[in-house]
Amino acid sequence: MNLRLSAPKGKNLDDYLFCLPFNLYGRPKKVDGHLLVTKDKTIEVYIDGELKESFGFEDFDEYACEQLTGCSVMVGRKDDVTVKRICAFTNDEFISFAEVCKIINHYLTTGVLVEKSDIDEPKCPKCHLPLDGYTECPYCASKVKVFSKLVKRVMPYKWIFLLSILCTIAGELLNMVTPYVNRILIDEHVIPAQNYEKDFEVNGFILLCISLVVISILKVAIDFVNMKSSYYVALNIGKDLREDLFKKTLDLSMNSVSKKSAGELINRVSNDANTLQSFITDNGKQAIVRIMSLIIVAVIAFVMNWRLALMSILPIPIVMLTVKKLTMTIRMYFGRSWRCANNHSKLLHDTLNGIRVVKSCGTEAQEVKKYEAASGKWAKAITKAEIIWQIFWPMQDFLLTFGNYLVLFFGAKMILNQMPASWGTMTLGELTQFTSYITMLYTPLRWLLNLPRTFANASVSASKVFEILEEQTEIQDSKDCVDLDIKGTIDFDHVFFGYKVYNPVLKDVSCHIDQGKMIGIVGHSGVGKSTMINLILRLYDVTQGSVRIDGVDIRKISQQSLRSQVGVVLQETYLFDGSILENISYAKPNASFEEVIEAAKIAHAHEFITKLPDGYNTRVGNKGHTLSGGERQRIAIARAILHDPKIIILDEATASLDTETERMIQEGLHRLCEGRTTIAIAHRLSTLSNADQLIVLDKGRLAEMGTHNDLMRQKGVYYSLVMAQRKTTKMKKVEKAALV
């Protein structure tokens, strides 16, 4: 969302925090208007470029947007009575103005003004292109800096990597010896034998042939060692990258993970790591060796004949200049290709995970069309990158090897003594040796010309990999964190929290939960019930205030210690693709089979498990699709029971169960919850009527707190919720009776 779209004439956009255009004012009538929020905490309203009104943030207690018939308005409220209409706009601008109102209200509550960088779509400060999920622009970021990080990854295997480099250098040196032996063969054995001017030296000829065979054998042996050491380094670096990426992904905060799809994370862990592994195998050491080979061969060529050597490298500056101009274009196209591949992975992951929904809705054809569109877009992006490269490469290759034609032409003239005396003479063997070296000179040059393509592909993957590895985890253990033996007392002390800091979900919530009590959290959808649970688990940190367990701020408790003593049964049950035994014992891997059975019995899962063909060894399939919703929920409850937690959290834990099964599980949960602090969220309020205490949330605030009977007598928010649910239940019963 862009809250800095335009500014009135004569005003610099950078001088303001937020600038939004509006087109209605007064009655309303159409105008060319702009609403500007300044750094001095004022709101300026411009009509046709002239300042119409100005307000300070504190002029009103609250700012809000209201949708009317055909348009929307931004208003300021004072003392819940005075309402000032600031401007009006069409409904398509409602969300942008609502965001501005939330930001100003956040300032009025906390005194903190959110900067524009927290709202606008992040863009590169240099090229102004959207960062599109990157923390650093992949086009403007220093590639040397990115690949220096990759070099550090080689350090644990530096000696084996050095061996592969030495083997490659040895192979290149042997390649340089071969032209020298060929020259001797031609000049001292082949040509004299053709002229019949002297006897053919058999021994010398055989010795040279044996030398070529020995060189070939040595090259095979060196190449074998080189290949083995290179792949050892590359495969281990790839393994390390994948493991570190997976570990880092699990360490990321929920806020960070929620910004990236599972398909994108899978793409980074597997595909991007594999791309870097291949880059190291094929290009890592080659960069060092090819440059060394280029220098050595160039020196030899200039020593042999500097005039011919100069002709051979004449086209190189032109080629290098062209490559430099094209590098950015190639990198941009490969970056676009990466994004298309990433979108393809996201779609594939989402569709396959939701295959039951796809089939139940009969939308296979629709999903095929979406996949074909994503796949086609990816193919189109790759095709564009390849077309540009394939047009560029033959032209550059011809220009590069044009110098070889000059060498052959003038070298032949030197053999025939048709060149000036200052050029000297050359034998056929010397020309063969020289052209072999020139060919060796062009080999690393061709490799360097091909580097922008592989470099662009690898640099995009490297940027995405190191972006994950270097991301600062928002939820971290403090240096003085403790491993607390939790008893179960929980306190919320003036807690504010919002997934966007300026838009709090919980507002000034304070409550005390005694150890061993059963607490129910109720309220309308979206009031922050699940958010309270997320804060207790410290999946997020509070924006303001604190959450304490046994009097200790949970930010001072190690995450492992905290979560290992909290058992959770969430509304969305997730089972791993394994056996029932593995899923129940997931929370306690060293649990005995007897303990697993006992937990299953308490959760009323043992009976249906024993009726399955393989009992506890029955595989549940992807996300437990072979089981019913109620069966999956009971296994999840058994997993929480086996965890033996000090605090139990039930987020709609019995939502997928029929009334009878729910009653049986409630009995089992009652046994489990004895002596443990239990926090429950339930859609059916009747299941919470026996709770020791109920916390009632309304519009993000703590509205009421007490027992079921106390709250019913108060006839407040909770009373309204219960009566509305009873009315709905009665209507359903009447409808059911009518159908019968």
N, C-alpha and C positions, 0 to 999 in steps of 0.2 A: 504494500500500500504506500502510495507516494503522497505525503502531506505537504509537499513543496512544489506544487504544479506550476504556478506562475505568480507574478507580482505586478502591481499597477505600474504604468509608465513612470519612469524617473526614479523607481525604487530598485535597489539591489537585492536580489533574492537572498544573498548570503548574509545580509544584515538581520534576517528574521529567522526565528525558529521554525515556524510553520506558516505557509501561505496557501490559502484555498480560495478558488474563485466561486462566486455564487451569482445567480441570475435573477433573483427575485428580492424585492424590498418594498416596505410600506404596505400597500393595500392587499395583496402585493402587486407590483408591476415589474415588468422585465427591465433589468438594468445590467450594466457591466460592472459587477462588484467584486471586491476582494476582501477576505478576512485575514488579517495579519496578526500573528502572535509574536511579540517582541521579546528580546532577551531581558528587558526591564520589567517583565511580568505585566504587560498591558496587552489589551486587545484593540486593534485599530480596524475600523470599518471604512473602506474606500468605495465611493460610487463615481464611476467614470473618471477615475484617477485622482479624485479629490477626497480628502479626509472628511468623513461625515460624522463619525462618532468615535469616542475612545473611552475604554473602561480599564480600570485596574482589576487584577484578579480578585482582590479582596472586596470589590464593590458588591459582590454577590456571595451568598453562602454556597450555592451550587449551580453548576451549569449542566444543561441537558438538551437533548434533541427530541422533538416530538413530531410524529408523523400525522399530518392532516390529510384531508381529501385532496389528492392531486399534487401535494407538495409537502415539504417538511420545514421545520423552523428550529433555530437554535435560540434557547432562552436562558436568562439568568434569574435565579430565584433568591429572594431575601426574606428571612424570617417566616418562611413557608407561606407568605401572603403575596408579597410583591413579585410580579413576573414581568420581566423586560424582554421583549422580542428583539434579538440582536440582528438576525438576518434570516432570509428564507431561501430555499433552494429546491431543485427537483429531487425526487426520491432516490435517484441513482447516486447522489452525493451524500446520502444519509450516513453511511458507515464512516466515511472520512471525517465528517464533522463530529460524529459520536466519539471517535477516537480522540479528537482534540478536547472534547468535553471531559473525557476520562482523565486525560493528562493534567488538565487544569484542576480538576477535583482532587486528584492525587497530590498536587502541590498544596492545595488548601488544607489537606489532612495531615501531610507529613512534612511540608516545607521543602520537599525535593522536587526539582523540575527536571523531567526526563528530557534529555537532549535529542536532537533530531536523528542522530545516528542510530538511536534505539528503535526508531519507527520506520524510517525510509528504507527502501530496498538497498542493501549494501552495494556500492559501486566502487570500481577501482579509481583511486584518486588521480592516476596518470591517464589511462585511456577512457575512463568513465563508462566502461562496459559493466553490466551487472556481474557480480561475483558468482551468482548462480550456485550458491552452496559452498564456495571456496572461502577460506579465511584470507587467502592471498591470491591476487590475480595470477592465473597460470601463464598469461602472456607477458606480463611485465615483471614477474618475479625473476630474480637472478637464478639462471640455470646452473651456474657454477656453485651457488650456495646449496641448491637442491641436491646436486650430484655429489657435493662434498659430504653430505649426510650419508649418501649411499656408500661412499668410499669408507666411511667409519664402520659400516657394517661388515666390511671385508677384514677388518683388523683381527678378529679372533682367528681367522684362517690365513693370516698374512704369509706364513712360511710356505704353505701349500700353494697359495696364490703366487708367491715369488717363484716357486719351482715351475709353475706353468708358464710364467713370463720368461724364465731362463730357457725353458724348452722351446718356446716360440722363437726367441732370439737365436738359439742354436740352429733351429730349422731354417730361419732366414739367412743365417751365415752360410749354411750348407748350400742354400739356393744360389748364393753369390759365388760359391766356389765352382759350381757346375759350368757357367759360361766360360770361366778361365780354362777349365779342362777341355771344353769343346774347342776353344781357340787353338790350343796346342795340337789337338787332333787334326783340325783342318789345315793349319799352317805347316806342321811338321810331318804329317803322315798322309793326309788325303791328297793335297795338291801336289807334293813331290811324286807320289805314286802315279798321279794322272800324267805328269810331265815325263816320266821315265828317265829323269835326269840322275837319280841315284837309287840305290837299292832300298826297298821297303823295310823299315825297322820293325820287325815283328814283335820283339821283346818290349819295345817302348809302347807300341800300339796296344799290346795285351795289358801292360801295366796301367795304361790310361783307362782301358775298358773296365779293368778290375776296380780302379778308383771310382768310376761312376757307379758300379754295382754296390760298392761299400757305402758310398754316399747315400744311395737309395735305401739300403738296409738301415743305416743310421737314422735316416729321416723317418722311416716307418716306426722304429723303436721310440724315437723322440716324440713323434706325433701321438703314439699310444699313451705315453706317460703324460703328455700335454693334455690329451683328451680326458684322461682319468682324473687328473688333478683339477682341471677346469670344471668338470661336471661335479666333482666333490664339493668345490667351493660354492658353485652356483646353486646346487640343490640344497646345501645347508643354509645358505643365505635366504633362499626362498622359504625353507622350513621355518627359519627364525622369524622372518617377516610375517608369515601367516600366523604363527603362534603368538607373536607380540601383538599383532592386530586383533586377534580373537580375544586375548587377555585384556587389551585396552578397551575393546568394545564392551566387554562385560563390566569394566570399571567406570564407564561413562555414566553420567547422571541420566535420570529418566528424561529430564528436560532436553538434554543433548540428543539422546537416542530417538526421542519422539520427532525430532526435526529431520531424521533420515529414515527412509523406508528400509525394511529388512532386505529387499532386493538390492538396494544400493550398498548396504553394508556387506552383503555376501559378495557383490561384485568387487569391492575393495579387498576383501580378505583373500579371495581366490584369484580372480582375473588380473587385478593390478599387481599383486605379489608375483604371479607367474610371468607377467610382462617384464618386471624388473629382473626376475631370475633369468629369463631368456636374454635380456640385454647384457647382463653380466657375463653369461656364457659366451655369447657371440661377439660382444663389443667391448666388454670391460677391459681385458688385458690388451685387446687389439689396438686400442687407442694409443697405448704406450709403445707397443711393438711397431705398429705401422709408422708412427712418427719417427722412431729411431731408424727404421728401415729406409724411410724417405731421406733422412739426412745422410746416412752412410752411402746409399746408392748414388745420391746426388754428388757427394764428394768424389767417389770413384769415377763417375762420368765426367766431371769437370777436370779431374787429373788426366784422364785418358785423352780428352779433346774438348777444350772449353767452348770452342765455337759450335760444335755439333750439340753439346749439352745445352748451350744457351738457346739454340733453335728448338730443342725438344720442350723447353719450359716456356717458350714464348706465349702460347695461348693461356697459360695457367692464370695470370692476373685477371683476364677477362672472365674466365670460368668462375673464379672465386668471388668476383664482384657480383655476378649473376646469382650465385648461391646465396650470398648475403642478403640480396634483395628478396629472394624467394623464401627464405627460412621462416619469416614471420607468417607468410601466407600458408605455408605447409603446416606450421604449428597450429594455426587457427582452425584449419580444416580437420586436423586430427583431434583437436579439442572438441570440436562439434561432433565428430564421430564418437568420441568417448561418451558425451552426454546422451546421444541417441542410443548407444549400447546400454547405458545405465537405465534409461527409460524403458528399454526393451526388457531388461532384467526385472525391473519393478513390476511391469505388467504381467510377465510370466509368473513371477512369484505370487502375486496377488490372485491371479486367476486359478493357479493350481491349488493354492491354499483354500480358496473359496469355491472349489469345484462342486461341492454339494449344493451351494446356493445357486450356482450357474445352472446346474441340471434341474433343480427344483423350479427355477423360474423359466426354464426353457430358452435361455439366452445364449445357447452355444454359437449360433450364427453371428450374433452381435459381438461376442468375444472374439470369434475368428476374424471378423472385420477389424476390430481394434488391434488385434495382434498383427494382422497383415499390414495395417497402417504403420504401426511401430516398427515392424521388421523392414517394411519398404523404406521408411525414413532413414533407418540405420544403413541399409544398403545404398541408398542415395547419397548419404554423407560420405561413406567409404568410397563410393564410385567417384565423387567429385575430387576427393583427395588423391585417388589413384590416377585419375585423368590428368590432373595438373602435373603430377610426378612423371607420368609416362610421356607427356609432351615435353617436359623439361629435360628428362634424362638422356634420350638419344641425341638431342642437340648438343648437350654438354659433353657427352662421350665423344662425339665427332670432333668438336673443337679441341678437346683434350688430346686426342690421338693424332690430330693434324700435325703436330710437331714431329711425330714418328715418320711421316711421309717426307718431311724435309730432311731428316737424318738419313733416310735411305737414298734420297736423291743425291745429296751432296756427298755422302759416304761413298756411293758408287763412283762418282766423279773422281774422288780422291784415289780410289783403287786403280782407276784408268789414267791417273796422272793428268787430269783435265782441269785441275784447280791450281791457283797460284802457288808458288813455292812456299810462301809463308804459311799456307794451310798444312804443308807436309803431305806425307803419303800414308796409306792405310792398306793393310792386307785384308783378304776376305775373312780370315779368322778373327781379326781385330774388329771388323765391322759386325760380324755375328755376335761377338762378345759385347760390343757396345749396344747393339739393338736389344740384346737380352737384358742388359742393365736398364735401358730406357723402358722396356716393358715392365721390369720390376719397379721402376720409378712411378709408372702410371698406375700400378696395382694399388698402392696405398692412397694415391690421389683419387682413384675411383671410389675406394672405400670411404674416404673423407667426403666426397661428393654425395655419397649415398647416406651419410650420417644424419643430415637434417631430417630425413624421413623417420629413421629409427629413433633419433634423438627426440623428435617431436612427440612420437607415440610414448616413449619411455618417460619423458619429462612430465606429461600429463598424469601418467600412473604414479610417478614418484611424488608429485605434488599432492595427490589424493591420499596416498599411503601415509606420508609424513604429516599430513593435516590431521589424520586420526591419531597417529602416534604422539604428536606434540600437543594435542588439544588438552587444555587444562580442565580437569574434572571438577565440576562445581561442588559436588559433595565429596569432601575429603576428611579424613581423620585429622584432628588437630595434633600437634606435637605432644601435648600433655594429656591425650585421651586415655581412658581407663577401661579395663575389662570389668564391667559391673555385674555382680551377682544380683539379678533383678528380683525384686519382691513383688512389685505390681502397682505401686501408687503412681498415678499420672496427673500432671497439672498442665493446663493451658493458661498462660499468663499474657493477657492482652495481645493475642496472636493476630497478625495480619498476614495474609498470603494471597498472591495472585500469580497466575502463570505468566501474565504480563504485569510488571511491577505496578503500573499505573491503573490496573483494572483488578482490584482485589476480589477474590472469591470469598475469603473469610475476613471479617472486619471486627477487630477488637473482641475476639472470643476469649473468655476466661471461664474456666471450670475446674473442679477438683474431682478426681475419680479415685475412690478408696480401693485399697488392695483387696482382691478376692471378690469384688462386686460385679454384678451383671449389669452392664450399661447398654441402653439402646439409643441409637442416634436416628432421629426421624426428621422429616421435612419434605417439602416439595422437591421435585427433580431439579438438580442444578444448584442447590443451595450450599453445597460444600460438604456433604456427608462423607463421600469417598475421599475428599481432600483431607479431612481430619485424619483418616486412617493412613493416608500417604505420608502425612507429617509425622505420625507416631512411628512409622517404619523408617523415617528419614529418607524417603525417596526424593523428597524436596526439602529445602531449608526454608524456614519462615522468613517472610519479608521484614516483619517487625515482631517484637515480643519473644517468647521462648516456650518450648515444650520441655517439660522436665519429667523424668522417671525416677522415683525414689529421691526426689529433691535434686537430682543431677541433670543439668541441661544435656539433652541428647547429643548436642554437638560436641560434648566432652566425652561421650561414650563411643568406643570403637564400633564401627559398623558391623563387623563380624560378631562381636559380643552382643550387640543389640538385636540383630535379626536372627541370630541363632536361638534366642530365647522368646521369640514372638512367632506364634503359629498363625497362618493365614489361610482362610478358604475364601477365595474371591468369587465374584459373581460370574466371571468368565473362567470356567474350569479348563485347565490345560493339562493334558496327559502327554508324556513323551512316547515316541514310537518304540515301545519295548513291551515287556511282559507286565502283568498286573503286579507281580511281586516287586519288580524293579521300580514301578511307579510309586507304590506305597512306601517302599524303603528308601526312596530318593532323599527324604529329609534326614534319614539316619542309616547310612549305607552299611554300618556294622551291626544292624539290628538282627536278632535271631529270628528264625522262621516262626517260632512261637509268639514273639512280640508282634510280628506282622499280623498273625491270625487274630490275636487279642484286639488289636486296633481295628481290624476289619469287622470283628463281631460288634464292637461298640458302635461303629458306624453303620451297622446292619448291612454290611456288604458281603460278609462271609457266606451267607446262604446262596446268593446268586452266583458268587464266584465258584463255589464247589459244584454247581450244576453245569458249568462250562466244560467243554471237552478236555481241555488241558488244565483246568483249575487255575491255580495261581500263576502257572506258566503260560497262560493264554496271552497272546500278543494283542495289543489293543489297536494297532494300526496308527496311521497318521492322525494326531490329535484325538485318538481314542474313538475313531469313527465306527468301529465295530460294536461299540456299546451305546446304550441309550443315554439320554441326558441325565436321568436320575442315577443310573449306574456310574457314570463318570463323576457325578457330584459326590457320591458316597465313597468312591475311591479317593477323591481329593480330601474328603473329611477324614478318612482313615490315615492318609498321609500326615495331616495336621495333628491327629491324635498321637501317632507314633513319634512325632517331633517332640512331644512332651514339653510344651512351652509354658512359660510363666505368664505370658499375656496371650490371649486368644482373640483373633479378629475374624468375625464372620460377616462378609459383605454379600448379602443376599444368598447365604450359604445353602438355603433349602428352597431356592426359587424354582429349581427344575424338578422338584419332587411333588408327587401327588400328596393329598392330605394325610392318608394313612401312613405312608412312608415317612412323611415329614414328622408326624407324631412320634414314630418309633425313634427317629434320629434325634429329635429333641430330647427324648429320654436319655439316649446315649450321651448327647452333648451335656446334659445336666450333670451326669456322673463325671464327665471330663472336666467341666468348669468348676467343680467344687474346689474351693481354695485358690482358684486362679482368677485373675482379672479378665473379664470377657467384655468385648465391645462388639455389638451386633448392629447391623443395618438390615432391615427386612421390609419387603414391600407390603406384606400383610401385617398390619399393626397389631393384630390380635396375638401374633407370636411373641411380641415384646411386652405384653401386658403384665407378665410376671417379673419383669426386669426390676432390679433394685432401684434403678434411677433411669429417667429418660431425659435426653438432651434434645431439645427442639430448636432447629435452625430455621430462620426465616430471612430471606434476602441477605444471606451471608453472616447474619448476626445471631447470637444466642438469644432466642426469644423467651424460652421457658426451660425450667429444669425441675424435675420432681418425679414422684411415682405416678403410675397410671391413674390411680384414684384421685390424687391431688390435682393433677392437670385436668382431669375431666370436670372436677368441681370448679376450676377456674374459668372454664368455658372460653379458653383463648385459642391459640393457633392449633394446638394439639387436638382440642375438642372438635374443631372444624374439620381437621383431617380425618378423625375417627368417624364422625357423622357422615362425611362425604363418602368414605369407603363403605360404611354400612348401607348407605342408600344405593350405591352401585351394586353391592352384593345382592340386595333385595330385588333390584331390577333384573339382575341376571337370573335369579331364581324364578321370577315371574315369567320371563321369556322362555326359560327351560320348561316350565310347567305348561305354557301355552303350546310349545312344540310337541310335548307328550300328548 
